[in-house]
Amino acid sequence: MQRNLDINKDVMKVLILDLLNDFCAHLHTGSVKLADAARKEDHNGKWLLDSLVTYQAASILATMFSIPKDVEPFILFEKTSLDSWANIVCEHVKNESPDIVFFTSGTTGKRKAIAHSLESLIDEAQDWISLMGDIEHIFINVPRHHIYGFIWGLIIPSLAKCEVIDYRACLINTNKLSKNALIVSTPHASALLTSNPELGNTGASVVLSTSPCDHKLLTDLKMEGYKNAYHVYGSTETGGIGYRTQDSLRFSLCANISEKLGVLYRNANELPVQDKLEFFEDSTFSVISRFDKAIQIRGYNVNMDALEAFILQQAFVNDVGLRISGEEEQKYLEVLVQATHISKANAVVEEIMRQYGNIIHTNNIRIVDGSIRNSLGKLVFGSIN
């Protein structure tokens, strides 16, 4: 059954500007900033972006919202202004309920286009609303053309009929924060939330996603006064799969996700999960490691071979051994290093911490000047402390 989605035009403008900045910034060489040129119009009502940027933007926008290629030149080039494009796309989404195409970040390879039906995105958004209850205001600092930003910053505000405010370039208005307000961010951009008591004391909730998250961050947010702190697990390929709060180390499966023999499904469709997951009888799961051999330590993906190679390349290092200790989400790395001279221990530790200080604790690094292996060549850790 097709459901109309009435998207706020101003929110769509933000999405178009995010998309322009991501895909067209390298093409724009004018003295006026790209976003400013897109907002300003000449005497004919057209924006100040040149034809090359406009063509690229039209192509990407048409791809994202599945606008037919035989229609795109007419409707997007007839009126090249931010206002006009926002109106065109909002009407297209409302009337056609198109598939929405998102692009992977490209950090591990070429960007891939991933299509999701608008129906499935609406279903996920409604599940989040059901989980969290009334939402009065949303404050978001995530680009709207990413799947996470699209669901939380565009679909959910449209369904919940609540105001959404982009706070990437401004401070959060604490007057609008309440127990029914929601702050949508990423783990890496959450320092502001844990360092400003005025924000936490309002009792608003926080939702984090787009990257691994140390569970301690969730408990820290709760201690700051936030009502709840959620960490959403998922990817561009899958959308939201599970979530956890400050009260649980494990993730709970989202309402529309099922698991059978270690495989995840949404509406009978298998999901291409990138990580190795461990499932439990209560429909919870833990992230064990990535299929590319990376493991999660303190909320970060770590490739053990790459880490070991990095340490071996450092001056004064003859040999290195790594060991994973702890249980479930509380795993930590122990590092055993054979240095050429014990007097160089501080220099070795500094180099390790400079690159991997967010993953390894100094107390878990041990430097020795003798062999770190027994007669069979196996590592001999002993007590690290």
C-alpha positions as CSV (number, residue, x, y, z in Angstrom):
1,M,0.0,0.0,0.0
2,Q,1.4,3.4,-1.0
3,R,1.7,6.0,1.7
4,N,2.2,9.6,0.9
5,L,5.0,11.4,2.8
6,D,4.5,15.1,3.2
7,I,8.1,16.4,3.5
8,N,8.8,19.9,4.7
9,K,10.3,22.0,1.8
10,D,12.9,23.7,4.0
11,V,14.2,20.3,5.2
12,M,14.5,19.2,1.6
13,K,16.6,22.3,0.9
14,V,19.0,21.2,3.5
15,L,19.3,17.8,1.9
16,I,20.0,19.3,-1.5
17,L,22.7,21.5,0.0
18,D,24.3,18.5,1.7
19,L,24.2,16.6,-1.5
20,L,25.7,19.6,-3.4
21,N,28.5,19.9,-0.9
22,D,29.3,16.2,-1.0
23,F,29.2,15.5,-4.7
24,C,29.9,18.9,-6.4
25,A,32.2,20.9,-4.1
26,H,35.2,19.9,-6.2
27,L,33.5,21.4,-9.3
28,H,32.8,24.8,-7.8
29,T,35.6,27.3,-8.2
30,G,33.6,30.6,-7.8
31,S,34.5,33.2,-5.2
32,V,31.0,32.7,-3.6
33,K,30.7,29.6,-1.5
34,L,28.8,26.7,-3.1
35,A,25.9,26.8,-0.6
36,D,25.6,30.6,-0.9
37,A,25.6,30.4,-4.7
38,A,22.8,27.7,-4.5
39,R,20.7,30.0,-2.2
40,K,21.1,33.1,-4.3
41,E,19.2,33.8,-7.5
42,D,19.7,36.1,-10.4
43,H,17.1,38.4,-12.0
44,N,15.6,35.4,-13.9
45,G,15.1,33.4,-10.6
46,K,17.9,31.0,-11.3
47,W,20.7,30.2,-8.8
48,L,24.3,31.4,-9.3
49,L,25.7,27.9,-9.8
50,D,27.3,27.3,-13.2
51,S,26.1,24.7,-15.7
52,L,28.6,22.0,-14.8
53,V,27.7,22.0,-11.1
54,T,24.0,22.2,-12.0
55,Y,24.3,19.2,-14.4
56,Q,26.1,17.1,-11.8
57,A,23.7,18.1,-9.0
58,A,20.7,17.3,-11.2
59,S,22.1,13.9,-12.1
60,I,22.8,13.0,-8.4
61,L,19.5,14.3,-7.2
62,A,17.6,12.5,-9.9
63,T,19.5,9.3,-9.0
64,M,18.8,9.6,-5.3
65,F,15.0,10.1,-5.8
66,S,14.6,7.8,-8.8
67,I,13.4,10.6,-11.1
68,P,13.1,9.0,-14.6
69,K,15.9,10.0,-17.0
70,D,13.5,11.1,-19.6
71,V,11.9,13.5,-17.1
72,E,15.0,14.8,-15.3
73,P,16.2,17.3,-17.9
74,F,12.8,19.0,-18.2
75,I,11.8,19.3,-14.6
76,L,15.2,20.0,-13.0
77,F,16.6,22.3,-15.7
78,E,13.5,24.3,-16.3
79,K,13.8,26.1,-13.0
80,T,17.3,25.9,-11.5
81,S,16.8,27.3,-8.1
82,L,17.0,25.8,-4.6
83,D,13.3,26.6,-4.0
84,S,12.2,25.1,-7.3
85,W,14.2,21.9,-6.9
86,A,12.9,21.4,-3.3
87,N,9.3,21.8,-4.5
88,I,9.9,19.3,-7.4
89,V,11.4,16.6,-5.3
90,C,8.9,17.0,-2.5
91,E,6.0,16.6,-4.9
92,H,7.7,13.7,-6.6
93,V,8.2,11.8,-3.3
94,K,4.6,12.5,-2.2
95,N,3.0,11.4,-5.5
96,E,5.3,8.6,-6.7
97,S,6.7,7.0,-3.5
98,P,10.0,6.3,-5.3
99,D,12.9,4.2,-4.2
100,I,15.5,6.3,-2.5
101,V,19.2,5.7,-3.5
102,F,22.0,6.3,-1.0
103,F,25.7,6.1,-1.6
104,T,28.3,4.4,0.6
105,S,31.1,6.7,2.0
106,G,33.8,5.2,-0.2
107,T,36.3,5.0,2.6
108,T,37.0,1.4,1.8
109,G,36.6,1.5,-1.9
110,K,34.5,3.0,-4.7
111,R,31.2,4.5,-3.7
112,K,28.3,2.2,-4.2
113,A,24.7,3.1,-4.9
114,I,22.2,1.4,-2.5
115,A,18.5,1.6,-3.2
116,H,15.8,1.3,-0.5
117,S,12.1,1.5,-1.0
118,L,10.4,4.5,0.5
119,E,8.0,2.1,2.2
120,S,10.8,0.3,4.1
121,L,12.3,3.6,5.2
122,I,8.9,4.8,6.5
123,D,8.4,1.4,8.3
124,E,11.8,1.8,10.0
125,A,11.0,5.4,11.0
126,Q,7.6,4.4,12.5
127,D,9.3,1.7,14.5
128,W,11.7,4.3,16.0
129,I,8.8,6.6,16.8
130,S,7.0,3.6,18.5
131,L,10.1,2.8,20.5
132,M,10.8,6.4,21.7
133,G,7.3,7.7,22.1
134,D,6.4,11.4,21.7
135,I,9.0,13.5,20.0
136,E,8.6,17.3,20.2
137,H,11.8,18.6,18.7
138,I,14.7,17.0,16.8
139,F,18.2,18.5,16.8
140,I,20.5,16.9,14.2
141,N,24.0,17.4,13.0
142,V,24.1,14.6,10.4
143,P,24.0,15.2,6.6
144,R,20.4,14.6,5.4
145,H,21.4,12.7,2.2
146,H,22.8,9.8,4.2
147,I,20.4,7.1,5.1
148,Y,20.8,7.8,8.9
149,G,20.2,11.5,8.4
150,F,17.4,10.9,5.9
151,I,15.4,8.7,8.3
152,W,16.0,10.8,11.5
153,G,16.2,14.2,10.0
154,L,13.6,14.0,7.2
155,I,11.1,11.1,7.5
156,I,10.7,11.0,11.3
157,P,10.0,14.8,11.6
158,S,7.5,14.4,8.8
159,L,5.7,11.5,10.5
160,A,5.9,12.9,14.0
161,K,4.9,16.4,12.8
162,C,7.8,17.9,14.9
163,E,10.3,20.6,14.3
164,V,13.8,19.6,13.1
165,I,16.7,21.9,13.6
166,D,20.2,21.4,12.1
167,Y,22.7,22.4,14.7
168,R,25.9,21.9,12.7
169,A,26.5,25.6,12.4
170,C,24.8,26.8,15.6
171,L,24.3,25.9,19.2
172,I,21.3,23.9,20.4
173,N,18.6,26.0,21.7
174,T,18.1,24.7,25.3
175,N,14.8,26.4,25.5
176,K,13.4,23.8,23.2
177,L,15.0,20.9,24.9
178,S,12.7,18.7,27.0
179,K,12.2,15.1,28.0
180,N,10.5,14.7,24.5
181,A,13.3,16.3,22.6
182,L,15.8,14.2,20.6
183,I,19.4,14.9,19.7
184,V,20.6,13.0,16.7
185,S,24.4,12.8,16.3
186,T,27.4,10.6,15.8
187,P,29.8,9.1,18.4
188,H,32.7,11.3,17.2
189,A,30.6,14.5,17.4
190,S,29.2,13.9,20.9
191,A,31.8,15.6,23.0
192,L,29.6,18.7,23.2
193,L,26.8,16.6,24.7
194,T,29.0,15.3,27.6
195,S,30.7,18.7,28.3
196,N,27.6,21.0,28.6
197,P,25.5,20.3,31.8
198,E,22.8,22.6,30.5
199,L,22.0,20.2,27.7
200,G,22.0,17.0,29.8
201,N,19.9,18.5,32.6
202,T,16.9,19.0,30.2
203,G,16.2,15.2,30.1
204,A,16.3,15.0,26.3
205,S,17.3,11.7,24.6
206,V,20.3,11.1,22.4
207,V,20.6,8.9,19.3
208,L,24.0,8.0,17.9
209,S,25.0,6.1,14.8
210,T,27.2,5.9,11.7
211,S,30.2,4.3,13.5
212,P,31.1,2.0,16.4
213,C,30.5,3.5,19.8
214,D,32.1,2.7,23.1
215,H,29.2,1.7,25.5
216,K,30.8,3.9,28.2
217,L,29.8,6.9,26.1
218,L,26.1,5.9,26.5
219,T,26.5,5.5,30.2
220,D,28.3,8.9,30.5
221,L,25.4,10.6,28.6
222,K,22.9,9.0,31.0
223,M,25.0,10.3,34.0
224,E,24.9,13.8,32.5
225,G,21.2,13.8,32.8
226,Y,19.9,12.7,29.4
227,K,16.7,10.6,29.5
228,N,18.1,7.8,27.3
229,A,21.1,7.3,25.1
230,Y,20.6,5.1,22.1
231,H,23.3,3.6,19.7
232,V,21.9,2.4,16.4
233,Y,23.6,-0.5,14.6
234,G,23.3,-0.6,10.8
235,S,24.8,0.6,7.5
236,T,23.9,2.2,4.2
237,E,23.3,-1.3,2.8
238,T,20.9,-2.4,5.6
239,G,19.4,0.6,7.4
240,G,18.9,0.2,11.2
241,I,19.3,-3.4,12.4
242,G,19.5,-3.0,16.1
243,Y,20.0,-0.6,19.0
244,R,21.2,-0.6,22.5
245,T,20.9,1.9,25.4
246,Q,23.0,2.8,28.4
247,D,21.4,-0.1,30.2
248,S,22.6,-2.9,28.0
249,L,25.9,-3.9,26.4
250,R,24.1,-6.0,23.8
251,F,22.0,-4.7,20.9
252,S,18.3,-5.6,20.6
253,L,17.0,-6.4,17.1
254,C,14.7,-3.8,15.6
255,A,11.0,-4.6,15.4
256,N,11.1,-5.3,11.7
257,I,14.2,-7.5,11.7
258,S,14.2,-11.3,12.2
259,E,17.1,-13.7,12.7
260,K,17.4,-17.4,11.6
261,L,20.5,-19.5,11.9
262,G,22.6,-16.4,12.2
263,V,21.2,-14.7,9.1
264,L,19.2,-11.4,9.4
265,Y,16.0,-10.7,7.4
266,R,13.7,-7.8,6.8
267,N,10.4,-8.8,5.2
268,A,11.9,-12.1,4.1
269,N,14.8,-10.3,2.4
270,E,18.3,-11.3,3.6
271,L,20.3,-8.3,4.8
272,P,24.0,-8.0,3.7
273,V,25.5,-7.5,7.2
274,Q,29.2,-6.5,7.2
275,D,30.1,-7.9,10.6
276,K,30.2,-11.2,12.4
277,L,27.4,-11.2,15.0
278,E,26.7,-13.4,18.0
279,F,23.0,-13.9,18.6
280,F,21.2,-14.8,21.9
281,E,17.8,-16.3,22.7
282,D,16.3,-13.0,23.9
283,S,16.7,-11.5,20.4
284,T,19.8,-9.6,21.3
285,F,23.2,-9.7,19.7
286,S,26.8,-8.6,20.0
287,V,29.2,-7.4,17.3
288,I,32.1,-9.8,17.3
289,S,34.3,-8.7,14.4
290,R,34.1,-7.5,10.8
291,F,34.3,-10.0,8.0
292,D,37.4,-8.0,6.7
293,K,39.2,-9.4,9.8
294,A,38.8,-6.3,11.9
295,I,37.6,-6.6,15.4
296,Q,35.8,-4.1,17.7
297,I,37.8,-2.8,20.6
298,R,36.4,0.0,22.8
299,G,33.8,0.7,20.0
300,Y,36.4,0.9,17.2
301,N,37.1,-1.4,14.3
302,V,40.7,-2.6,14.5
303,N,42.6,-4.7,11.9
304,M,45.0,-6.7,14.0
305,D,47.4,-7.4,11.2
306,A,47.6,-3.7,10.3
307,L,48.1,-2.7,14.0
308,E,50.9,-5.3,14.4
309,A,52.6,-4.1,11.2
310,F,52.4,-0.5,12.4
311,I,54.2,-1.3,15.7
312,L,56.8,-3.4,14.0
313,Q,57.7,-0.5,11.7
314,Q,58.5,1.8,14.7
315,A,62.1,2.5,15.7
316,F,63.6,0.4,18.5
317,V,61.0,-2.4,18.0
318,N,62.3,-6.0,17.3
319,D,59.1,-8.0,17.9
320,V,55.5,-7.5,18.9
321,G,52.6,-9.6,20.2
322,L,48.9,-8.7,20.6
323,R,46.3,-10.3,22.8
324,I,42.5,-9.7,23.1
325,S,41.3,-9.8,26.7
326,G,37.9,-9.2,28.4
327,E,34.4,-10.3,27.5
328,E,31.8,-9.2,25.0
329,E,31.8,-5.4,24.7
330,Q,34.4,-5.0,27.4
331,K,37.2,-6.4,25.2
332,Y,40.6,-4.7,25.4
333,L,44.0,-5.1,23.7
334,E,47.2,-6.1,25.5
335,V,50.4,-5.2,23.6
336,L,53.8,-6.9,24.3
337,V,56.8,-5.4,22.7
338,Q,60.4,-6.4,22.5
339,A,62.5,-3.2,22.2
340,T,66.2,-2.9,21.2
341,H,66.8,-1.1,24.5
342,I,64.5,-0.8,27.5
343,S,65.5,2.8,27.8
344,K,63.5,3.4,24.6
345,A,60.3,2.2,26.1
346,N,58.7,5.6,26.4
347,A,59.4,6.5,22.8
348,V,57.8,3.2,21.7
349,V,54.7,3.8,23.9
350,E,54.3,7.4,22.6
351,E,54.3,6.2,19.0
352,I,51.7,3.5,19.7
353,M,49.5,6.0,21.6
354,R,49.8,8.7,19.0
355,Q,48.2,6.4,16.4
356,Y,46.1,4.1,18.5
357,G,45.4,6.0,21.7
358,N,41.7,5.7,21.3
359,I,42.0,1.9,21.3
360,I,44.9,0.9,23.5
361,H,45.4,2.0,27.1
362,T,49.0,2.7,28.3
363,N,48.5,0.3,31.2
364,N,48.0,-2.5,28.7
365,I,51.4,-2.0,26.9
366,R,54.4,-3.9,28.2
367,I,57.9,-3.2,26.9
368,V,60.8,-5.7,27.5
369,D,64.3,-6.0,26.1
370,G,64.4,-9.8,26.0
371,S,62.5,-12.3,23.9
372,I,58.7,-12.3,24.1
373,R,58.5,-15.9,22.8
374,N,59.3,-19.3,24.2
375,S,61.4,-22.0,22.6
376,L,58.4,-23.0,20.4
377,G,58.0,-19.4,19.1
378,K,54.8,-18.8,21.0
379,L,54.2,-15.5,22.7
380,V,54.7,-15.4,26.5
381,F,52.6,-12.6,27.9
382,G,52.6,-13.4,31.6
383,S,51.0,-10.6,33.6
384,I,50.8,-7.3,31.8
385,N,50.3,-5.3,35.0
